[in-house]
Amino acid sequence: MLTISNKKQVNLLISILAEGKKYETVADLEEKMGLSRRSVFYWLKQVNTTLKALNLDDVQRLSQGGYFLTQSTLDELKHHSQSDKQPILNVAERRQMIIWYLIQQDSHLSLVNLAERLNVSKNTIIKDFREIEDSLPADTEVINTKHGKAMVGSEITQRQWVYQQLTQQNAFIIQLIQKFPSIQEISEQLTQLQAESGNYYSGDAVQALVWYIAWLLKRTRDPERLLTNIQNYPVDIFSQWCDQLLAKYGQSTPAEIGSLRELVLAGQLQQVNNTDRFVKELLRTTDKVARRFSSVSGIDMVSNAFLEALATHLYSTYFRIKYSVHYQHANLTDVKLKYSYLMNLTKYALKPFEELLHAPVSSDELALIAVYFGGEVQRISPDWLASEKQPDVLLVCTSGIGTSLLLYQQLSARYPDINFSQPFSLEEFQKIDLEKRATRLVLTTAKLHTSANVPILRVQAIPSSADFQQLSQEFRRLDLLDNSRETKLAHAVLDIITDYARVDDFDGLTTSLRDYFQDTPVKSSLPNSRPSLTDLITPAHIQIATAPLDWQDAIHESLVPLQIDNAVQPKYAKRIIDITLEKGPYMIIKDGVMLAHAKPEDDVNHLGMSLLLLKQPVTLAAHGEERKLQVIFSLAPIDRDAHMHALSQLLALLQNESLYQELLAASDATAIHRVLEQAKDLSS
């Protein structure tokens, strides 16, 4: 920690600015110092007063609210470092470290001892203990002993807590574990396991496993911490590897072998062994999942590349759920919000996977799988590498296929004027000659080094709002974002606003201000680009057939409103019939319900949907199968994405049996439209 004052908060703040990321927002400083916004501004003034006394530059501020130190100030501050640097912990990080010390069963863990270790007061530690109860591993508690504080309870959940901290890249805990002597040997052993099994982990998963196993091996040398309960496990390459590793570096018991094997199988993969018997079964299940998503989304998702990518993710998902290895990420809420319109469709599609698993998929895991479908829906051409337009920003990801896709999609959506590469693995990146590319910046989810003269910026696979602020600042510095007069004016106004108010969405406010200065109406962020079910199926698009029809006539009839609106050409109905005769009744998404659709290029003029209710159900017979048909929802898609919100609402309606029966009983278009209106609330 830097020492430029006898005031602790001044030293803490200057250390954060000097040793943290390049730009720190007020929100960052609030969190890291554990102070209010008002207090942060007070201590910023105190820091500037101290810097002036040292004849150093003031703390600088960018227009987006980021605070930083000039290089000359940073150079001078090197002379003010303490010889025994201590990590700078915010409130949450400090409490995580308290739990870490408790799990290690450190002796003499008194309040005074903890206060000294964490460089805070004893009263602060007392307050921390009052607050950390909900953060403790499940089935554990903190007790008082004659030597101080101690944790008692479940050994399994304590281990799970450590593993989660490592997968979430807790830098302070990682720093401690990296000092363990067996790190290199474990890394070599894990490399050998990957080669022998044919399953290869993502870069982040490899790191987390190596760190955890190094900690675990030391843990198993303590007889009181050793798992001894009998556990049955298959004798396979994974259990044999665990046995050999534990016997060589720690202690091996059946319970320890089984426990470590579960974690090894649950690690996130980037490549699976397609010759493995379980993988073959999983690929068949994945094919069913993709076909169910296709049937309910109106999009053909079945391709070898997509199936292999999805199966690779589902392999790890299967074992995470089976062995209760919970996936956690601080920003998964953002994922659920971004892909909310896909969550219902994905849950419907996953039924074959849940049957294989014999367990439901959690909402967190569901959100990650929705990323895959979202990526396939929105993906660009797979031959992007061969295109003439080279990317401005190169993405290098080690966190697995799903979150890599999510990072790419979030960046592309947020910065549409910047050309991002699709994610490279570390191995692929090492083969790239950056000198021959027009790359302006490399974004990476892991530590990365290159001899090329290209800046490198590390980001989370699921960036926070603060991360996006830092990205925007870097993009502007590299002239990748707009530097027009209107944008500069917007930033000038933001300078004034941030002196008096907290701004959580700098980019949104900047866009609004820029639009104002251009004297044009501010464009809505939701210009009906994903219309609702009732936006598409108006009363004029609803029909009720009372006379008997065969299934082909029913499809023709269902599309009449869309033909009248010129949404489709007359040949579109024939194309749907031909597809059904060729592939069977896969468009039946619920007993009696068909989502009739073809591709945008099959004579679709613009987006539309219609509904035909058959009061006399018919039998759809095609490709050797027969299915009941009572309601036809006809879809005219214009792309892979615009209709997804409406279909999410449709699926919510069909999953609500009472509402579906109300639709079947309706006697006119107005009554049916009222039912569709209620579906909007179900999927929100």
Buried (B, 14 or more C-beta within 10 A) or exposed (E): BBBBBEEEBBBBBBBBBBBBBBBBBBBBBBBBBBBEEEBBBEBBEBBBEBBEEEEBBBBEBBBBBBBBBEEEBBEBBEEBBEEEEEBBBBBEBBBBBBBBBBBBBBEEBBBEBBBEBBBBEBEBBEBBBEEBEEEBBEEBEBEEEEEBBBBEBBBBBBBBBBBBBBBBBBEBBBEBBEEBEBBEBBBEBBBEBBEEBBBBBBBBBBBBBBBBBBBBBBBBEEEEBBBEEEBEBEEEEBBBBBBBBBEEBBBBBBBBBBBBBBBBBBBBBBBBBEEBEEBEEBBEBBBBBBBBBBBBBBBBBBEEEBBBBBBBBBBBBBBBBBBEBBBEBEBBEBBBEBBBBBBBBBBBBBEBBBEBBEEEBBEBBBBBBBBBBBBBBBBEEEEBEEEEEEBBBBBBBBBBBBBBBBBBBBBBEEBEEBBBBBBBBBEEBEEBEBEEBEBBBBBBBBEBEBEBEBEBBBBBBBBBBBBBBBBBBBBBEBEBBBEEEBBEBBBEBBBEBBEEEEBEEBBEBBBBBBBBBBEEEEEEEEEEEBBBBBBBBBBEBBBBBEEEBEBBBBBBBBBBBBBEBEBBBEEBBBBBBEBBEEEBBBBBBBEBBBBBBBBBEBBBBEBBBBBBBBEEBBEBBBEEEEBBBBBBBBBBBBEBBBBBBBBBBBBBBBBBEEBBEBBBEBEEBEBBBBBBEBBBEBBE
